Amino acid sequence: MEERLQKILSQAGICSRRRAEEYLTQGRVWVNGAPAALGDKAVLGQDLITLDGVPVAPLEKKTYLMLNKPRGYVSTLSDEQGRKTVANLVEDCGVRVWPVGRLDMDSEGLLILCNDGALTNGLLHPSHMVEKEYHVRVQGDVAAAIPVLTAPMMLDGDAFLPARVRILREEGETALVSMVIREGKNRQIRRMCAQGGLRVLRLKRVREGKLMLDPSLQTGRWRFLHEKEILVLQDAKN
């Protein structure tokens, strides 16, 4: 079955679809000995597809990881500013994997990495509205902030759906709250909390869909997902 080349490169674990589009416009992708263009299609395993002269082969095995991301790492495979990346933390897994979505450098917790392009696109596609739960240590008047956080809001041109919020623990001037959102816009939790008059002291993702962060997984460590966990993610994207 013919598929667009950017999808083929993504599902082969080469790069993201966006990066594949860049490679195509740069003339680095060839099919059957001729340069390919953006929008071209091919059949992986039947047509000879190369990137920089190296043949593109289908993935023999899909790999799925759970990482307990620490603060101080960016959720990319490389960084132009030379910052530490999550790729450094999982380089011993044996295959090339990429992060499914992002946690900003100052955030921590559950981050899924895999080499499954279909799963990645399914979990990130806005139409699927996969829930994400965060435990957020905040400073400020939480009671006054909750009506703001649980209502629609518009910030810098971004429309945010209401969050589900509950107080887990209050300690003096700070509180630990659970926030559940269905989007994943840039620094969304931090921006929403600021709008509600709260200062975020610590932000940790503990759930994506029905997949919970393994409480036994130490910060900065990773493990392979179990088969049941993979099925949970596949159900979430459908």
N, C-alpha and C positions, 0 to 999 in steps of 0.2 A: 504493500500500500504506500502510495506516494505521500510524503509529508514535507512541510516547509523545512528548509535547511536549518533555520535557527532552532526549531523544535528537535531536530535530529541531533544537533550538537549538544543541546541541553540534556536530552535523555541519554546520550552517550557519556555524560559526566564530564564533558570538556569544559563547559562554561555555562553561564546563565544565558537566557534567550536574548537579553539586552546586549550582552557582550558579543554574542554570536552575530547580531545585526551589525555591530561595529566591524567585526572581522569580515563580514560579507561586503560592506561598503568599502573596506580597505583592500579588497581583492585578494584576501588571503585564503579564501575557500574555493576549491576547484572541484568539479564533478566530471568524471570521465575525461580528464585531460584538458578541460576548458574552464576558464574562470566563471564562477557563479555570481549571480546578482541577488539582491534582496528580493524576496518573494519567490525565488526558484524552489522547485521541489525535487525530491529524489527518493529512492528506496534504499534504506540502509541494509547492507548485506548483498545487494544486487548491483547498485551503482558504486563506482569507486569515488568516494568522497575524501578529500584531503584538506587538512589545515596546515598551512606552511609546509606542504609537501609530505606531511605525515598522515597516513591513512586513518580514517575514523572508523572504529570498530564498535559494535554494540557491547554494552556492559554484560558481562557474564553473570554477575551477582550483584544484587542491590544491597546496600549497607545502610543501616539506620543507627544513629547514636543519640544518646541523651547526655548532654553536658551540663554540669552545674557551673555556669559561667561566673567567674569572679569579676569584681570591679577592676577597672584599669585595662580591660581588653576591648578592642573594637570587633564587631561581629561581621568581619569581612575576611577574605582569604589573603589579601595583601593590603598594605596601607602606604600611600604616597608620603605620609608624614613620618613613617618609620615607627609607628606605634605598635605595641604588641597586639596580635590578632588571635582570634579563637583557633585559627589554623595551627598556631604554635602548640596549642593544648591537645590537639587530636592527631598530630602528625604521626603518631605511632600506631594508628588504627589499621594501617596497611593499604588503604585505598584513598583516592581523592574524594572528599565529601565537601559539601558546602552548607552554610547555615540556612535554615528555613525561617526567613524573617530576621529581625534584628532585635537586639537589646543594646541600648546606647552604652557608651563606655563606662558611665557611672552606675549602671544597673547590673543586676546579677540574677542568677537563678536558671530556670529551665530554658535550654536552647536545644532545639532539634537540629541535627546535621545529617545529611544523607546524600546519596547520588541518584535519587529517583526524581526525575524532572516532573513527571506527572503528579506525584504526591506533593511536591513543592508548589507547583502552580495551583493545585486544588486547595491546599491549606491557605495560600495567600490570596486567592481570588476573592474580591470583595463580595461577590454574590453568595459565598458560602457562610460568611459572618461567623467564623469559628471563634468561640469564646476564649478569652485569655484572662486568667485571674492573677492578680498581683497582691502581695502583702507590702503595704506602704507605711513606713514610719514617718509621721508628719508632726509638725509643730503648728499650733494655731487653734482656732475655735472650730472643732470638727462639727459640732451640732449646727453651727451656722453655715458650714460649708456643704453639708449633705444635701440640702434642697438645691443648691447650685449644681453639684456633681450629678444629681439624679434627674436633671432636666436637660433638654437639648441646649447646645451652646454653639456659638460661632466665634472662632478665634483666628484672626489673621487670614480670613478667607476659607478656613477649614470648618466644615460642619461636623460636630461631634454628637453622636447619639448618647442618650443618657447612660450613665454607668450604674451598676448595682453596687451599693456601698453598705458595709456593716462594720461596726466597731468591734475589734477583737480584744483590745486591751487598752486601757488608759493608764498612763504613768506620769503624774505631775503635769507638766506643760506639753507633753507629747502623747501620741496615741498610735497604736498599730491598727490599721484598717485594711479590710479586704475590698479591693476594687475589681469588678468584672466588666470588661469591655468586649465588644465584638469587632472592633477595628484594630488597626495597628499603625496609626499615623505617627509621624516623627515626633518623638518625645511627648506623646499624647497624655500620659498620666501626669507628667510633671506640669504640662501646660494647663490641664484641667484643674489640678490642685492649686496652681497659682491663681487661676480665675476665682477659685473658692476661698482665697485668702490663706491657703496653707503652704507651708514650706516643707518640701520633701527632704527628709534626712537620709532615708534609705529606701531602695526600691528593689523588690525581688519578685520575679515571676515564678509562680508555683504550679500553674496548670495551663495547658493548652488543649482545648476540646475536653476530652475526658482523661487525657494523659496527665498524671500528677508527677511532680518532681519527686524522685526517689529520696526520702529523708535520710537514707544511709549513704547517699552519694556525697562525698566531701567536696567542698568548694574547689574548683579547678580540675576536678576529675571527670571522667566520662565512662560510659559503659554502653554496650550494644543493647538495643531495644529487644525485649522478648517478643515472641510471635504474636501474643495477644495484644501487646501494646501497639504493634504495627497495624494490626487489624482495627484497633480503636482509631488510629489516625486515618486510615483509609476510609473508615465509615464517616469520619468528621468532614472529609473533603467532598463527599457525595451529596 
